[in-house]
């Protein structure tokens, strides 16, 4: 059986204070403020490492997925306050989901609930309405 120490987390190496994040995760582990934060308890803050850009192909995939989610909510002046969910729509079926194929709560978790995030209505509906492809072992026959 896997232990908590088997989990490794990697961030792209940037000019961030990762020690501050580790301390915060330690606080969350002892007393999570939000019920949803309890899922972070299994994360050993010292299992967090950094990789330089281009050092791992897996990180490039994670970066692409993160970018697809960011573009769903990016309301900056540079893009004329228009979101772009197309990339997410293309990838969404490959996210993890619950036994009914729902994305939110399994493949896409929010520390707050979806309504608290105050997304544009169509983006909130996109996230809540997205269904994922279930593995054949889970599909009802």
C-alpha positions as YAML, in Angstrom:
chain: A
units: angstrom
residues:
- id: 1
  name: UNK
  ca: [0.00, 0.00, 0.00]
- id: 2
  name: UNK
  ca: [1.28, 3.47, -0.85]
- id: 3
  name: UNK
  ca: [2.18, 5.85, 1.95]
- id: 4
  name: UNK
  ca: [1.95, 9.63, 2.17]
- id: 5
  name: UNK
  ca: [5.69, 9.77, 1.51]
- id: 6
  name: UNK
  ca: [5.17, 8.21, -1.94]
- id: 7
  name: UNK
  ca: [3.49, 11.40, -3.15]
- id: 8
  name: UNK
  ca: [5.75, 13.95, -4.83]
- id: 9
  name: UNK
  ca: [4.69, 17.43, -5.94]
- id: 10
  name: UNK
  ca: [6.63, 19.52, -8.43]
- id: 11
  name: UNK
  ca: [6.32, 23.20, -9.28]
- id: 12
  name: UNK
  ca: [8.08, 25.05, -12.02]
- id: 13
  name: UNK
  ca: [11.09, 26.77, -10.52]
- id: 14
  name: UNK
  ca: [10.30, 30.47, -10.27]
- id: 15
  name: UNK
  ca: [11.02, 33.34, -7.95]
- id: 16
  name: UNK
  ca: [8.49, 32.22, -5.30]
- id: 17
  name: UNK
  ca: [8.76, 31.62, -1.58]
- id: 18
  name: UNK
  ca: [8.17, 27.86, -1.48]
- id: 19
  name: UNK
  ca: [9.11, 27.71, 2.21]
- id: 20
  name: UNK
  ca: [6.19, 30.01, 2.98]
- id: 21
  name: UNK
  ca: [3.88, 27.63, 1.11]
- id: 22
  name: UNK
  ca: [5.30, 24.66, 3.03]
- id: 23
  name: UNK
  ca: [4.63, 26.44, 6.34]
- id: 24
  name: UNK
  ca: [1.09, 27.24, 5.21]
- id: 25
  name: UNK
  ca: [0.48, 23.60, 4.30]
- id: 26
  name: UNK
  ca: [1.73, 22.62, 7.75]
- id: 27
  name: UNK
  ca: [-0.86, 24.94, 9.31]
- id: 28
  name: UNK
  ca: [-3.61, 23.55, 7.05]
- id: 29
  name: UNK
  ca: [-2.63, 20.02, 8.04]
- id: 30
  name: UNK
  ca: [-3.09, 20.79, 11.74]
- id: 31
  name: UNK
  ca: [-6.29, 22.82, 11.46]
- id: 32
  name: UNK
  ca: [-7.87, 23.24, 8.03]
- id: 33
  name: UNK
  ca: [-10.03, 26.36, 7.88]
- id: 34
  name: UNK
  ca: [-12.20, 25.06, 5.05]
- id: 35
  name: UNK
  ca: [-13.59, 21.49, 5.03]
- id: 36
  name: UNK
  ca: [-12.30, 21.08, 1.47]
- id: 37
  name: UNK
  ca: [-8.76, 21.76, 2.72]
- id: 38
  name: UNK
  ca: [-8.76, 18.45, 4.58]
- id: 39
  name: UNK
  ca: [-7.76, 16.71, 1.34]
- id: 40
  name: UNK
  ca: [-4.38, 18.49, 1.61]
- id: 41
  name: UNK
  ca: [-3.58, 16.64, 4.86]
- id: 42
  name: UNK
  ca: [-2.00, 13.74, 2.97]
- id: 43
  name: UNK
  ca: [0.51, 16.11, 1.40]
- id: 44
  name: UNK
  ca: [3.91, 16.13, 3.07]
- id: 45
  name: UNK
  ca: [5.12, 19.75, 2.64]
- id: 46
  name: UNK
  ca: [8.68, 18.47, 2.28]
- id: 47
  name: UNK
  ca: [7.68, 16.34, -0.72]
- id: 48
  name: UNK
  ca: [7.42, 19.55, -2.75]
- id: 49
  name: UNK
  ca: [10.27, 20.18, -5.18]
- id: 50
  name: UNK
  ca: [10.89, 22.44, -8.14]
- id: 51
  name: UNK
  ca: [11.96, 21.74, -11.70]
- id: 52
  name: UNK
  ca: [13.31, 24.14, -14.28]
- id: 53
  name: UNK
  ca: [11.20, 24.82, -17.36]
- id: 54
  name: UNK
  ca: [11.85, 22.13, -19.97]
- id: 55
  name: UNK
  ca: [13.32, 19.71, -17.43]
- id: 56
  name: UNK
  ca: [10.30, 17.36, -17.52]
- id: 57
  name: UNK
  ca: [7.84, 16.51, -20.28]
- id: 58
  name: UNK
  ca: [5.22, 15.73, -17.64]
- id: 59
  name: UNK
  ca: [5.48, 19.30, -16.38]
- id: 60
  name: UNK
  ca: [4.76, 20.53, -19.90]
- id: 61
  name: UNK
  ca: [1.51, 18.55, -19.88]
- id: 62
  name: UNK
  ca: [0.59, 19.96, -16.47]
- id: 63
  name: UNK
  ca: [1.39, 23.46, -17.73]
- id: 64
  name: UNK
  ca: [-0.89, 22.93, -20.74]
- id: 65
  name: UNK
  ca: [-3.76, 21.73, -18.53]
- id: 66
  name: UNK
  ca: [-3.28, 24.64, -16.10]
- id: 67
  name: UNK
  ca: [-3.23, 27.07, -19.02]
- id: 68
  name: UNK
  ca: [-6.50, 25.63, -20.35]
- id: 69
  name: UNK
  ca: [-8.15, 26.24, -16.98]
- id: 70
  name: UNK
  ca: [-6.68, 29.72, -16.61]
- id: 71
  name: UNK
  ca: [-7.98, 30.77, -20.01]
- id: 72
  name: UNK
  ca: [-11.50, 29.85, -18.85]
- id: 73
  name: UNK
  ca: [-11.37, 32.60, -16.24]
- id: 74
  name: UNK
  ca: [-8.85, 35.07, -17.70]
- id: 75
  name: UNK
  ca: [-10.75, 38.36, -17.97]
- id: 76
  name: UNK
  ca: [-7.77, 40.59, -18.62]
- id: 77
  name: UNK
  ca: [-7.67, 43.69, -20.80]
- id: 78
  name: UNK
  ca: [-5.16, 41.91, -23.06]
- id: 79
  name: UNK
  ca: [-7.86, 39.50, -24.21]
- id: 80
  name: UNK
  ca: [-10.62, 42.16, -24.18]
- id: 81
  name: UNK
  ca: [-12.31, 40.59, -21.14]
- id: 82
  name: UNK
  ca: [-13.23, 37.49, -23.18]
- id: 83
  name: UNK
  ca: [-12.60, 34.05, -21.74]
- id: 84
  name: UNK
  ca: [-11.45, 31.13, -23.89]
- id: 85
  name: UNK
  ca: [-12.84, 27.76, -22.68]
- id: 86
  name: UNK
  ca: [-12.09, 25.91, -25.94]
- id: 87
  name: UNK
  ca: [-8.84, 24.35, -24.67]
- id: 88
  name: UNK
  ca: [-10.52, 23.13, -21.49]
- id: 89
  name: UNK
  ca: [-13.42, 21.69, -23.48]
- id: 90
  name: UNK
  ca: [-10.97, 19.70, -25.58]
- id: 91
  name: UNK
  ca: [-9.21, 18.26, -22.50]
- id: 92
  name: UNK
  ca: [-12.08, 17.98, -20.01]
- id: 93
  name: UNK
  ca: [-13.19, 14.44, -20.82]
- id: 94
  name: UNK
  ca: [-9.72, 13.21, -19.80]
- id: 95
  name: UNK
  ca: [-9.91, 14.65, -16.28]
- id: 96
  name: UNK
  ca: [-10.76, 12.42, -13.34]
- id: 97
  name: UNK
  ca: [-14.38, 12.21, -12.27]
- id: 98
  name: UNK
  ca: [-16.63, 10.57, -9.73]
- id: 99
  name: UNK
  ca: [-18.59, 7.38, -10.43]
- id: 100
  name: UNK
  ca: [-21.22, 9.41, -12.33]
- id: 101
  name: UNK
  ca: [-18.56, 11.12, -14.44]
- id: 102
  name: UNK
  ca: [-18.87, 14.50, -12.70]
- id: 103
  name: UNK
  ca: [-15.70, 16.56, -12.94]
- id: 104
  name: UNK
  ca: [-16.17, 19.01, -10.04]
- id: 105
  name: UNK
  ca: [-15.13, 17.56, -6.69]
- id: 106
  name: UNK
  ca: [-12.82, 14.91, -8.12]
- id: 107
  name: UNK
  ca: [-10.91, 16.01, -11.22]
- id: 108
  name: UNK
  ca: [-11.36, 19.70, -10.50]
- id: 109
  name: UNK
  ca: [-11.45, 20.66, -6.82]
- id: 110
  name: UNK
  ca: [-12.04, 24.08, -5.37]
- id: 111
  name: UNK
  ca: [-11.02, 25.07, -1.86]
- id: 112
  name: UNK
  ca: [-14.28, 26.98, -1.77]
- id: 113
  name: UNK
  ca: [-17.41, 25.68, -3.44]
- id: 114
  name: UNK
  ca: [-18.02, 26.47, -7.08]
- id: 115
  name: UNK
  ca: [-20.52, 29.26, -6.36]
- id: 116
  name: UNK
  ca: [-18.04, 31.03, -4.05]
- id: 117
  name: UNK
  ca: [-15.57, 31.26, -6.93]
- id: 118
  name: UNK
  ca: [-17.84, 33.81, -8.67]
- id: 119
  name: UNK
  ca: [-16.92, 32.70, -12.17]
- id: 120
  name: UNK
  ca: [-18.73, 34.05, -15.17]
- id: 121
  name: UNK
  ca: [-22.08, 32.16, -15.21]
- id: 122
  name: UNK
  ca: [-21.31, 30.25, -18.41]
- id: 123
  name: UNK
  ca: [-17.94, 29.13, -17.02]
- id: 124
  name: UNK
  ca: [-19.49, 27.95, -13.75]
- id: 125
  name: UNK
  ca: [-22.06, 26.02, -15.78]
- id: 126
  name: UNK
  ca: [-19.31, 24.61, -18.00]
- id: 127
  name: UNK
  ca: [-17.37, 23.32, -14.97]
- id: 128
  name: UNK
  ca: [-20.44, 21.95, -13.15]
- id: 129
  name: UNK
  ca: [-21.92, 20.39, -16.28]
- id: 130
  name: UNK
  ca: [-18.76, 18.77, -17.64]
- id: 131
  name: UNK
  ca: [-18.72, 14.98, -17.63]
- id: 132
  name: UNK
  ca: [-15.57, 12.92, -17.98]
- id: 133
  name: UNK
  ca: [-14.88, 9.62, -19.68]
- id: 134
  name: UNK
  ca: [-15.10, 6.86, -17.11]
- id: 135
  name: UNK
  ca: [-12.74, 3.89, -17.18]
- id: 136
  name: UNK
  ca: [-14.38, 0.72, -18.46]
- id: 137
  name: UNK
  ca: [-14.16, -0.80, -14.96]
- id: 138
  name: UNK
  ca: [-16.49, 1.95, -13.67]
- id: 139
  name: UNK
  ca: [-18.94, 2.23, -16.58]
- id: 140
  name: UNK
  ca: [-22.37, 0.72, -16.04]
- id: 141
  name: UNK
  ca: [-22.98, -2.18, -18.39]
...
